């Protein structure tokens, strides 16, 4: 009791000092509590992040880039160098020129990808009937993003077989080719080794986003095929407008030029003002490209065009032959009327254009 009285007397005589010491001790205790709480919280967050990463599904590159392209593989985790502004050392081909070929990765790299990023949702193939007797296969990523659409088949069973052909060619080196139209929109074509078009990709604002789309196609190419056949009414049959075709005696004087790029040949149709209207596919010889001009002219004058709309709401046309195989694919246009006018221009100059002597390029 006497000891407690001495303490009380000491506190009364040194009240200010005792208050200061007490405040300091309380502050230290609060700091220690905060430090311990922060460490525990950070540890919990780190454990949660690890859990999410380990269980995360394959992410579509489009989600990372934010431009809506089914960004999305070359076989191993996507190289996101392009997200940092880096570019691949090869030239993109302008409309009417040969396209650059996108290389694929090795089977060993594909095995590495499976170890690092196992697929939780593999995407889906859906076959849609776009018109009477016209079936198209669509590949979607695991987030529902459209990655590619096939060419037209006469039956749903044919479209399913076409998926197998696309899968085989998508993993081959050089079968993806990147193009750039005159409006600086980028798109890819997947072809067979003998130059037959299997599918044409959507248009993208940058070359890197287009390459990301190729990456996505390869990543999701083995997606399962839905048994249900859906309806799709986006395709529009071209109806010629009055005056879209004129006589040889008119003042229209278009020109065909055959360009050589590398070892391939492409025929391009130009208006009298020098504007490029249409380009053929690439051919292995000058004579083959020249022969293709006849088929393009005949089918174009007959009006064998269809107009379709991509996932971004932009319109484009395809010129097809009687068997509905694609001969030419146009650039994209912001409005349906603009696409229709482009077809009208093509048909006017198809009748009058002559083949330029010599080879450009």
Secondary structure, DSSP 8 states (H G I E B T S, - for coil): -HHHHHHHHHHHHTHHHHHHHHHHHHHHHHHHHHHHHHHHHHHHHHHHHHHHHHH-----HHHHHTS-------SSS--GGGGGT---SS--EETTS--EEE----HHHHHHHHHHS--SS--EEEEEEEETTEEEEEEE-TTS-EEEEE--BSSHHHHHHHHHHHHHHHTSTT-EEEEE-TTS-EEEEEE-TTS-EEEE---BSSHHHHHHHHHHHHHHTT--EEEEEEE----EE----TTSS--TTSS---EEEEEEETTEEEEEEE-TTS-EEEEEEEESSHHHHHHHHHHHHHHHHTT-EEEEE-TTS-EEEEEE-TT--EEEE---BSSHHHHHHHHHHHHHHHHH-EE-SS-B-
